[in-house]
C-alpha cells in the first residue's frame, strides 16, 4: 500500500494506524466504519479515481503505462463490486479505503500512487457530488415521465397552449403529445 496508508505495522491497514501502538478494538471499528453505508458510492468513487489518474498522467506524475494499469485494475474492482464478488474486510473503514486496498492487492505499490495530490475529503466531496447528480438525473427522468403520463391522459382532440422556457408556446394537443412521447 502507499506510504502513510499502511498502518502501524500491526496489520490493521488504517490510514491513521501509525499513530497508535495497539490494534483498534473491534467495537471502535464497528462504530467508526462507514463502508456499510457509503458502499453505494463505489461507482462514483471509481469514476473519480479514473479521472484523477488521467489528471496525474497529464501532470506527468504517472506514465501512460502506469495509468493504463491503474485504470484496468479500477475497472476490475468495479466489475467485482457490480457482480457482488468484492470481499470487504473489517479494516475497510469506508468505500475509498476498500477500493484502494483492493487496487494495491491487484497491482501492488503502484495502486498507492493514485492517492497522490488528493485528500480523502476531496474524494468524499467528489463522490457525494457525483452520486447526487446521478440521483437527481434519475429523479428528473421520473418527473418528466410523470408529466408525460399526465399529458397522455388529456383527450387527443383537446388543444392547449404548451410552455416553452416558461412562456406560452405553440398550441398542441393530446394526440401530438402521444405521438412525440410514445417511446418514453
C-alpha positions, 0 to 999 in steps of 0.5 A: 500500500502507499506510504502513510496508508499502511498502518502501524505495522500491526496489520490493521491497514488504517490510514491513521494506524501509525499513530497508535501502538495497539490494534483498534478494538473491534467495537471502535471499528464497528462504530467508526466504519462507514463502508456499510453505508457509503458502499453505494458510492463505489461507482462514483468513487471509481469514476473519480479515481479514473479521472484523477489518474488521467489528471496525474498522467497529464501532470506527468506524475504517472506514465501512460503505462502506469495509468493504463494499469491503474485504470484496468485494475479500477475497472476490475474492482468495479466489475467485482463490486457490480457482480457482488464478488468484492470481499470487504474486510473489517479494516475497510473503514469506508468505500475509498479505503476498500477500493484502494486496498483492493487496487494495491492487492491487484497491482501492488505499490503502484495502486498507492500512487493514485492517492497522490495530490488528493485528500480523502475529503476531496474524494468524499466531496467528489463522490457525494457530488457525483452520486447526487447528480446521478440521483437527481438525473434519475429523479428528473427522468421520473418527473418528466415521465410523470408529466408525460403520463399526465399529458397522455391522459388529456383527450387527443382532440383537446388543444392547449397552449404548451410552455416553452422556457416558461412562456406560452408556446405553440398550441398542441394537443393530446394526440401530438403529445402521444405521438412525440412521447410514445417511446418514453 
